[in-house]
């Protein structure tokens, strides 16, 4: 169950804030009443990261597939003057 913490409260009671995240799950931080950030346990964060990462097959088959990021940048070519034949 998520609990809301004001920034000042989270700063002042950080150890308790961290323990609440480990024990109860995500903790929401608000600034001036607006939800600003979330502290989540590391295991949950890694699980979320793993699920959101796509492999190359998923990228290419996705409806919004974009391939421009898959092509490595070309190196700059230096052109030399061809030798002259006398």
C-alpha positions as CSV (number, residue, x, y, z in Angstrom):
1,X,0.0,0.0,0.0
2,X,1.5,3.3,-1.0
3,X,1.8,6.1,1.5
4,X,2.2,9.8,0.7
5,X,5.2,11.7,2.1
6,X,5.9,15.4,1.8
7,X,9.4,16.2,0.7
8,X,10.3,17.8,4.0
9,X,8.9,14.8,5.9
10,X,10.8,12.3,3.7
11,X,14.0,14.2,4.2
12,X,13.6,14.5,8.0
13,X,12.6,10.8,8.5
14,X,14.6,9.2,5.7
15,X,15.4,6.0,7.5
16,X,11.7,5.5,8.3
17,X,10.8,6.5,4.7
18,X,13.2,3.8,3.4
19,X,12.0,1.2,5.8
20,X,8.4,1.9,4.8
21,X,9.3,1.3,1.1
22,X,11.0,-2.0,1.9
23,X,8.2,-3.1,4.2
24,X,5.1,-1.7,2.5
25,X,6.1,-1.1,-1.2
26,X,6.1,2.1,-3.2
27,X,6.1,5.4,-1.3
28,X,4.9,8.5,-3.0
29,X,6.6,11.8,-2.5
30,X,4.7,15.1,-2.9
31,X,5.9,18.6,-3.3
32,X,3.3,21.3,-2.6
33,X,0.6,18.6,-2.8
34,X,1.6,17.4,-6.3
35,X,2.9,13.8,-6.7
36,X,6.5,14.2,-7.7
37,X,8.4,10.9,-7.2
38,X,8.1,7.4,-5.9
39,X,10.5,5.3,-3.8
40,X,10.2,1.6,-4.7
41,X,12.1,-1.4,-3.3
42,X,15.1,-2.4,-5.4
43,X,13.7,-5.8,-6.3
44,X,10.5,-4.2,-7.6
45,X,12.5,-1.7,-9.6
46,X,14.7,-4.4,-11.2
47,X,11.6,-6.4,-12.1
48,X,10.0,-3.3,-13.7
49,X,13.2,-2.6,-15.7
50,X,13.4,-6.2,-16.9
51,X,9.8,-6.1,-18.1
52,X,10.2,-2.8,-20.0
53,X,13.4,-3.7,-21.8
54,X,12.8,-4.9,-25.4
55,X,15.0,-7.2,-27.3
56,X,15.8,-6.6,-31.0
57,X,13.0,-8.9,-32.3
58,X,10.4,-7.0,-30.2
59,X,11.8,-3.7,-31.5
60,X,11.6,-4.7,-35.1
61,X,8.1,-6.3,-34.9
62,X,6.6,-3.4,-32.9
63,X,4.1,-1.2,-34.8
64,X,6.2,1.8,-34.0
65,X,9.4,0.0,-35.1
66,X,12.3,2.4,-35.5
67,X,15.5,1.2,-37.1
68,X,17.5,4.4,-37.2
69,X,19.0,3.7,-33.8
70,X,20.2,0.3,-34.8
71,X,22.6,1.5,-37.5
72,X,26.1,2.3,-36.1
73,X,27.4,5.7,-37.0
74,X,29.8,5.8,-40.0
75,X,33.3,7.0,-39.5
76,X,34.4,10.0,-41.4
77,X,36.2,9.1,-44.6
78,X,39.3,10.9,-45.6
79,X,39.6,11.2,-49.4
80,X,43.0,11.3,-51.0
81,X,43.9,12.8,-54.3
82,X,44.4,10.0,-56.8
83,X,47.9,9.6,-58.2
84,X,48.5,11.2,-61.5
85,X,49.8,9.0,-64.3
86,X,52.5,10.6,-66.4
